[in-house]
Amino acid sequence: MTDIDCNALLERLWAYLDGEVEETEYRHLRAHIAHCLGCKHHADFEVRLRQIIQAKCRGERAPARLREELRRLLGNSL
């Protein structure tokens, strides 16, 4: 994966931000973001959104009913 276009980057952005890509792919994605203003804005937005969600949800626990429903939907794999 050497020539990354914007669509390819957007498909892999979450994996990139989560650190779930191989080192070579990470470098290619990072280089694309560094040189593409549109993708940089998108990546910056995603990073900021994650920061806001983490800050707003810190210390709060999901209600028991929601956790039970999620367990049911996921087949008790939680």
Rosetta blueprint (number, residue, H / E / L):
1 M L
2 T L
3 D L
4 I L
5 D L
6 C H
7 N H
8 A H
9 L H
10 L H
11 E H
12 R H
13 L H
14 W H
15 A H
16 Y H
17 L H
18 D L
19 G L
20 E L
21 V L
22 E L
23 E H
24 T H
25 E H
26 Y H
27 R H
28 H H
29 L H
30 R H
31 A H
32 H H
33 I H
34 A H
35 H H
36 C L
37 L H
38 G H
39 C H
40 K H
41 H H
42 H H
43 A H
44 D H
45 F H
46 E H
47 V H
48 R H
49 L H
50 R H
51 Q H
52 I H
53 I H
54 Q H
55 A H
56 K H
57 C H
58 R L
59 G L
60 E L
61 R L
62 A L
63 P L
64 A H
65 R H
66 L H
67 R H
68 E H
69 E H
70 L H
71 R H
72 R H
73 L H
74 L L
75 G L
76 N L
77 S L
78 L L
